[in-house]
């Protein structure tokens, strides 16, 4: 964020702000998915416990898309890497 804002091109403030908002959105989306799994598993961050959770197909799809969108921003994949 700071590197973009200080040494960026002519629209560096816009780019830095956009980078901050995208990163914030991706982080919050991942946080919501992780908190949901934490509470659903009874307060555990154990992957094996999460693997054994009886989640409906709809819930699994929502969690998948939440993690996919969050990692798309974090990695940066094509449509969110402007």
N, CA, C and O atoms as a GROMACS GRO file, in nm:
protein
  328
    1UNK      N    1   0.082  -0.118   0.000
    1UNK     CA    2   0.000   0.000   0.000
    1UNK      C    3   0.087   0.125   0.000
    1UNK      O    4   0.067   0.215  -0.081
    2UNK      N    5   0.182   0.130   0.089
    2UNK     CA    6   0.269   0.247   0.100
    2UNK      C    7   0.359   0.259  -0.023
    2UNK      O    8   0.380   0.369  -0.074
    3UNK      N    9   0.411   0.147  -0.070
    3UNK     CA   10   0.498   0.151  -0.188
    3UNK      C   11   0.420   0.204  -0.309
    3UNK      O   12   0.473   0.284  -0.386
    4UNK      N   13   0.297   0.159  -0.326
    4UNK     CA   14   0.215   0.208  -0.436
    4UNK      C   15   0.186   0.357  -0.418
    4UNK      O   16   0.196   0.434  -0.514
    5UNK      N   17   0.150   0.397  -0.297
    5UNK     CA   18   0.115   0.536  -0.271
    5UNK      C   19   0.231   0.633  -0.284
    5UNK      O   20   0.211   0.748  -0.322
    6UNK      N   21   0.352   0.588  -0.254
    6UNK     CA   22   0.468   0.678  -0.258
    6UNK      C   23   0.536   0.675  -0.394
    6UNK      O   24   0.564   0.781  -0.451
    7UNK      N   25   0.562   0.556  -0.448
    7UNK     CA   26   0.641   0.545  -0.570
    7UNK      C   27   0.561   0.501  -0.692
    7UNK      O   28   0.620   0.464  -0.794
    8UNK      N   29   0.429   0.505  -0.685
    8UNK     CA   30   0.347   0.464  -0.797
    8UNK      C   31   0.347   0.565  -0.910
    8UNK      O   32   0.419   0.665  -0.905
    9UNK      N   33   0.267   0.539  -1.010
    9UNK     CA   34   0.259   0.625  -1.127
    9UNK      C   35   0.174   0.749  -1.100
    9UNK      O   36   0.156   0.789  -0.984
   10UNK      N   37   0.123   0.809  -1.206
   10UNK     CA   38   0.047   0.933  -1.189
   10UNK      C   39  -0.085   0.916  -1.112
   10UNK      O   40  -0.131   1.011  -1.049
   11UNK      N   41  -0.144   0.798  -1.116
   11UNK     CA   42  -0.270   0.773  -1.042
   11UNK      C   43  -0.243   0.685  -0.921
   11UNK      O   44  -0.321   0.594  -0.891
   12UNK      N   45  -0.135   0.710  -0.852
   12UNK     CA   46  -0.092   0.623  -0.743
   12UNK      C   47  -0.186   0.625  -0.623
   12UNK      O   48  -0.202   0.522  -0.558
   13UNK      N   49  -0.247   0.737  -0.591
   13UNK     CA   50  -0.338   0.742  -0.477
   13UNK      C   51  -0.462   0.657  -0.505
   13UNK      O   52  -0.508   0.583  -0.418
   14UNK      N   53  -0.514   0.667  -0.626
   14UNK     CA   54  -0.628   0.585  -0.666
   14UNK      C   55  -0.591   0.437  -0.661
   14UNK      O   56  -0.668   0.355  -0.610
   15UNK      N   57  -0.474   0.403  -0.713
   15UNK     CA   58  -0.430   0.263  -0.715
   15UNK      C   59  -0.408   0.210  -0.573
   15UNK      O   60  -0.445   0.097  -0.543
   16UNK      N   61  -0.350   0.290  -0.487
   16UNK     CA   62  -0.325   0.248  -0.349
   16UNK      C   63  -0.456   0.227  -0.274
   16UNK      O   64  -0.471   0.131  -0.198
   17UNK      N   65  -0.551   0.317  -0.295
   17UNK     CA   66  -0.681   0.304  -0.229
   17UNK      C   67  -0.756   0.181  -0.279
   17UNK      O   68  -0.815   0.108  -0.200
   18UNK      N   69  -0.752   0.157  -0.409
   18UNK     CA   70  -0.816   0.040  -0.467
   18UNK      C   71  -0.751  -0.089  -0.415
   18UNK      O   72  -0.821  -0.186  -0.384
   19UNK      N   73  -0.619  -0.090  -0.407
   19UNK     CA   74  -0.546  -0.205  -0.352
   19UNK      C   75  -0.589  -0.231  -0.208
   19UNK      O   76  -0.612  -0.346  -0.169
   20UNK      N   77  -0.598  -0.126  -0.129
   20UNK     CA   78  -0.640  -0.139   0.010
   20UNK      C   79  -0.780  -0.197   0.021
   20UNK      O   80  -0.803  -0.288   0.102
   21UNK      N   81  -0.874  -0.146  -0.058
   21UNK     CA   82  -1.012  -0.195  -0.051
   21UNK      C   83  -1.024  -0.341  -0.096
   21UNK      O   84  -1.095  -0.419  -0.033
   22UNK      N   85  -0.955  -0.378  -0.204
   22UNK     CA   86  -0.958  -0.517  -0.251
   22UNK      C   87  -0.900  -0.610  -0.145
   22UNK      O   88  -0.957  -0.716  -0.117
   23UNK      N   89  -0.788  -0.572  -0.087
   23UNK     CA   90  -0.725  -0.656   0.014
   23UNK      C   91  -0.813  -0.668   0.138
   23UNK      O   92  -0.824  -0.776   0.196
   24UNK      N   93  -0.876  -0.559   0.177
   24UNK     CA   94  -0.966  -0.561   0.292
   24UNK      C   95  -1.084  -0.653   0.266
   24UNK      O   96  -1.121  -0.734   0.352
   25UNK      N   97  -1.144  -0.641   0.149
   25UNK     CA   98  -1.259  -0.726   0.114
   25UNK      C   99  -1.220  -0.874   0.113
   25UNK      O  100  -1.293  -0.958   0.167
   26UNK      N  101  -1.107  -0.906   0.053
   26UNK     CA  102  -1.061  -1.045   0.051
   26UNK      C  103  -1.033  -1.098   0.190
   26UNK      O  104  -1.066  -1.213   0.221
   27UNK      N  105  -0.973  -1.018   0.274
   27UNK     CA  106  -0.942  -1.060   0.411
   27UNK      C  107  -1.069  -1.081   0.492
   27UNK      O  108  -1.080  -1.179   0.566
   28UNK      N  109  -1.165  -0.991   0.479
   28UNK     CA  110  -1.289  -1.005   0.554
   28UNK      C  111  -1.369  -1.126   0.509
   28UNK      O  112  -1.430  -1.195   0.591
   29UNK      N  113  -1.369  -1.152   0.380
   29UNK     CA  114  -1.440  -1.269   0.328
   29UNK      C  115  -1.379  -1.399   0.382
   29UNK      O  116  -1.451  -1.491   0.421
   30UNK      N  117  -1.247  -1.404   0.384
   30UNK     CA  118  -1.180  -1.522   0.438
   30UNK      C  119  -1.206  -1.534   0.589
   30UNK      O  120  -1.226  -1.644   0.640
   31UNK      N  121  -1.204  -1.423   0.658
   31UNK     CA  122  -1.228  -1.424   0.802
   31UNK      C  123  -1.368  -1.475   0.834
   31UNK      O  124  -1.385  -1.554   0.928
   32UNK      N  125  -1.466  -1.432   0.759
   32UNK     CA  126  -1.604  -1.478   0.781
   32UNK      C  127  -1.614  -1.629   0.760
   32UNK      O  128  -1.677  -1.698   0.840
   33UNK      N  129  -1.553  -1.680   0.654
   33UNK     CA  130  -1.556  -1.824   0.628
   33UNK      C  131  -1.486  -1.902   0.738
   33UNK      O  132  -1.534  -2.007   0.781
   34UNK      N  133  -1.372  -1.852   0.784
   34UNK     CA  134  -1.299  -1.922   0.891
   34UNK      C  135  -1.374  -1.918   1.024
   34UNK      O  136  -1.376  -2.017   1.096
   35UNK      N  137  -1.436  -1.806   1.055
   35UNK     CA  138  -1.514  -1.797   1.179
   35UNK      C  139  -1.635  -1.890   1.172
   35UNK      O  140  -1.669  -1.954   1.272
   36UNK      N  141  -1.699  -1.899   1.056
   36UNK     CA  142  -1.811  -1.991   1.041
   36UNK      C  143  -1.766  -2.135   1.067
   36UNK      O  144  -1.832  -2.207   1.142
   37UNK      N  145  -1.656  -2.176   1.008
   37UNK     CA  146  -1.606  -2.312   1.030
   37UNK      C  147  -1.564  -2.333   1.174
   37UNK      O  148  -1.584  -2.442   1.229
   38UNK      N  149  -1.507  -2.232   1.237
   38UNK     CA  150  -1.466  -2.242   1.377
   38UNK      C  151  -1.586  -2.270   1.467
   38UNK      O  152  -1.582  -2.360   1.550
   39UNK      N  153  -1.692  -2.192   1.451
   39UNK     CA  154  -1.810  -2.212   1.536
   39UNK      C  155  -1.885  -2.339   1.501
   39UNK      O  156  -1.940  -2.405   1.590
   40UNK      N  157  -1.888  -2.374   1.374
   40UNK     CA  158  -1.957  -2.496   1.333
   40UNK      C  159  -1.888  -2.621   1.389
   40UNK      O  160  -1.954  -2.722   1.414
   41UNK      N  161  -1.755  -2.614   1.408
   41UNK     CA  162  -1.680  -2.729   1.458
   41UNK      C  163  -1.673  -2.731   1.611
   41UNK      O  164  -1.606  -2.818   1.668
   42UNK      N  165  -1.739  -2.639   1.676
   42UNK     CA  166  -1.738  -2.640   1.822
   42UNK      C  167  -1.616  -2.569   1.881
   42UNK      O  168  -1.577  -2.599   1.994
   43UNK      N  169  -1.557  -2.478   1.809
   43UNK     CA  170  -1.444  -2.401   1.860
   43UNK      C  171  -1.309  -2.464   1.834
   43UNK      O  172  -1.222  -2.463   1.921
   44UNK      N  173  -1.291  -2.518   1.716
   44UNK     CA  174  -1.166  -2.584   1.682
   44UNK      C  175  -1.114  -2.534   1.547
   44UNK      O  176  -1.192  -2.509   1.455
   45UNK      N  177  -0.983  -2.519   1.539
   45UNK     CA  178  -0.919  -2.487   1.412
   45UNK      C  179  -0.851  -2.610   1.352
   45UNK      O  180  -0.768  -2.597   1.262
   46UNK      N  181  -0.886  -2.727   1.401
   46UNK     CA  182  -0.826  -2.851   1.355
   46UNK      C  183  -0.883  -2.889   1.218
   46UNK      O  184  -1.005  -2.902   1.202
   47UNK      N  185  -0.796  -2.906   1.122
   47UNK     CA  186  -0.839  -2.938   0.984
   47UNK      C  187  -0.912  -3.072   0.980
   47UNK      O  188  -1.010  -3.086   0.906
   48UNK      N  189  -0.869  -3.169   1.057
   48UNK     CA  190  -0.935  -3.299   1.058
   48UNK      C  191  -1.078  -3.285   1.109
   48UNK      O  192  -1.169  -3.349   1.057
   49UNK      N  193  -1.098  -3.203   1.211
   49UNK     CA  194  -1.232  -3.179   1.264
   49UNK      C  195  -1.318  -3.111   1.158
   49UNK      O  196  -1.436  -3.145   1.142
   50UNK      N  197  -1.260  -3.015   1.085
   50UNK     CA  198  -1.335  -2.948   0.979
   50UNK      C  199  -1.371  -3.045   0.868
   50UNK      O  200  -1.478  -3.036   0.808
   51UNK      N  201  -1.281  -3.138   0.840
   51UNK     CA  202  -1.305  -3.235   0.733
   51UNK      C  203  -1.424  -3.326   0.767
   51UNK      O  204  -1.494  -3.372   0.677
   52UNK      N  205  -1.447  -3.350   0.893
   52UNK     CA  206  -1.555  -3.440   0.936
   52UNK      C  207  -1.687  -3.368   0.960
   52UNK      O  208  -1.785  -3.432   0.998
   53UNK      N  209  -1.692  -3.238   0.938
   53UNK     CA  210  -1.817  -3.163   0.960
   53UNK      C  211  -1.925  -3.204   0.861
   53UNK      O  212  -1.898  -3.216   0.741
   54UNK      N  213  -2.046  -3.226   0.909
   54UNK     CA  214  -2.156  -3.258   0.817
   54UNK      C  215  -2.216  -3.129   0.760
   54UNK      O  216  -2.314  -3.077   0.814
   55UNK      N  217  -2.159  -3.079   0.653
   55UNK     CA  218  -2.207  -2.956   0.592
   55UNK      C  219  -2.292  -2.989   0.469
   55UNK      O  220  -2.262  -3.081   0.394
   56UNK      N  221  -2.398  -2.910   0.452
   56UNK     CA  222  -2.482  -2.932   0.335
   56UNK      C  223  -2.408  -2.887   0.209
   56UNK      O  224  -2.309  -2.815   0.216
   57UNK      N  225  -2.456  -2.930   0.094
   57UNK     CA  226  -2.395  -2.894  -0.033
   57UNK      C  227  -2.399  -2.742  -0.054
   57UNK      O  228  -2.304  -2.684  -0.106
   58UNK      N  229  -2.508  -2.681  -0.014
   58UNK     CA  230  -2.522  -2.536  -0.027
   58UNK      C  231  -2.416  -2.463   0.058
   58UNK      O  232  -2.353  -2.368   0.011
   59UNK      N  233  -2.397  -2.507   0.180
   59UNK     CA  234  -2.297  -2.447   0.269
   59UNK      C  235  -2.157  -2.468   0.214
   59UNK      O  236  -2.075  -2.377   0.217
   60UNK      N  237  -2.130  -2.587   0.164
   60UNK     CA  238  -1.999  -2.614   0.105
   60UNK      C  239  -1.973  -2.524  -0.015
   60UNK      O  240  -1.862  -2.473  -0.032
   61UNK      N  241  -2.074  -2.504  -0.097
   61UNK     CA  242  -2.058  -2.417  -0.215
   61UNK      C  243  -2.032  -2.273  -0.172
   61UNK      O  244  -1.946  -2.206  -0.231
   62UNK      N  245  -2.104  -2.224  -0.072
   62UNK     CA  246  -2.081  -2.087  -0.024
   62UNK      C  247  -1.941  -2.071   0.035
   62UNK      O  248  -1.875  -1.970   0.010
   63UNK      N  249  -1.897  -2.170   0.111
   63UNK     CA  250  -1.762  -2.163   0.167
   63UNK      C  251  -1.657  -2.170   0.056
   63UNK      O  252  -1.556  -2.099   0.061
   64UNK      N  253  -1.680  -2.254  -0.043
   64UNK     CA  254  -1.586  -2.262  -0.155
   64UNK      C  255  -1.573  -2.129  -0.225
   64UNK      O  256  -1.462  -2.082  -0.251
   65UNK      N  257  -1.687  -2.066  -0.258
   65UNK     CA  258  -1.682  -1.940  -0.330
   65UNK      C  259  -1.624  -1.828  -0.243
   65UNK      O  260  -1.560  -1.736  -0.295
   66UNK      N  261  -1.647  -1.834  -0.112
   66UNK     CA  262  -1.587  -1.734  -0.022
   66UNK      C  263  -1.435  -1.748  -0.023
   66UNK      O  264  -1.364  -1.648  -0.036
   67UNK      N  265  -1.385  -1.870  -0.009
   67UNK     CA  266  -1.240  -1.890  -0.012
   67UNK      C  267  -1.182  -1.861  -0.151
   67UNK      O  268  -1.074  -1.805  -0.163
   68UNK      N  269  -1.255  -1.900  -0.256
   68UNK     CA  270  -1.208  -1.874  -0.391
   68UNK      C  271  -1.195  -1.725  -0.417
   68UNK      O  272  -1.094  -1.679  -0.472
   69UNK      N  273  -1.296  -1.649  -0.379
   69UNK     CA  274  -1.291  -1.503  -0.399
   69UNK      C  275  -1.181  -1.440  -0.314
   69UNK      O  276  -1.109  -1.352  -0.361
   70UNK      N  277  -1.168  -1.486  -0.190
   70UNK     CA  278  -1.065  -1.430  -0.102
   70UNK      C  279  -0.925  -1.459  -0.156
   70UNK      O  280  -0.840  -1.370  -0.158
   71UNK      N  281  -0.901  -1.581  -0.198
   71UNK     CA  282  -0.769  -1.615  -0.252
   71UNK      C  283  -0.746  -1.553  -0.390
   71UNK      O  284  -0.632  -1.527  -0.428
   72UNK      N  285  -0.853  -1.529  -0.466
   72UNK     CA  286  -0.838  -1.461  -0.595
   72UNK      C  287  -0.784  -1.320  -0.575
   72UNK      O  288  -0.704  -1.272  -0.655
   73UNK      N  289  -0.828  -1.255  -0.470
   73UNK     CA  290  -0.777  -1.122  -0.438
   73UNK      C  291  -0.637  -1.131  -0.382
   73UNK      O  292  -0.550  -1.052  -0.418
   74UNK      N  293  -0.614  -1.227  -0.295
   74UNK     CA  294  -0.485  -1.238  -0.228
   74UNK      C  295  -0.373  -1.280  -0.323
   74UNK      O  296  -0.259  -1.236  -0.309
   75UNK      N  297  -0.405  -1.366  -0.421
   75UNK     CA  298  -0.299  -1.421  -0.506
   75UNK      C  299  -0.247  -1.322  -0.610
   75UNK      O  300  -0.128  -1.342  -0.634
   76UNK      N  301  -0.292  -1.240  -0.667
   76UNK     CA  302  -0.396  -1.173  -0.743
   76UNK      C  303  -0.423  -1.239  -0.878
   76UNK      O  304  -0.336  -1.242  -0.966
   77UNK      N  305  -0.540  -1.289  -0.893
   77UNK     CA  306  -0.581  -1.349  -1.020
   77UNK      C  307  -0.627  -1.241  -1.117
   77UNK      O  308  -0.646  -1.126  -1.079
   78UNK      N  309  -0.644  -1.278  -1.240
   78UNK     CA  310  -0.665  -1.184  -1.350
   78UNK      C  311  -0.774  -1.078  -1.328
   78UNK      O  312  -0.741  -0.959  -1.334
   79UNK      N  313  -0.900  -1.112  -1.303
   79UNK     CA  314  -0.996  -1.001  -1.304
   79UNK      C  315  -0.978  -0.902  -1.187
   79UNK      O  316  -1.018  -0.786  -1.198
   80UNK      N  317  -0.920  -0.947  -1.077
   80UNK     CA  318  -0.902  -0.856  -0.963
   80UNK      C  319  -0.762  -0.798  -0.957
   80UNK      O  320  -0.730  -0.721  -0.866
   81UNK      N  321  -0.677  -0.834  -1.052
   81UNK     CA  322  -0.541  -0.779  -1.058
   81UNK      C  323  -0.538  -0.672  -1.166
   81UNK      O  324  -0.504  -0.698  -1.281
   82UNK      N  325  -0.576  -0.552  -1.125
   82UNK     CA  326  -0.587  -0.445  -1.226
   82UNK      C  327  -0.464  -0.361  -1.223
   82UNK      O  328  -0.452  -0.266  -1.300
   0.00000   0.00000   0.00000
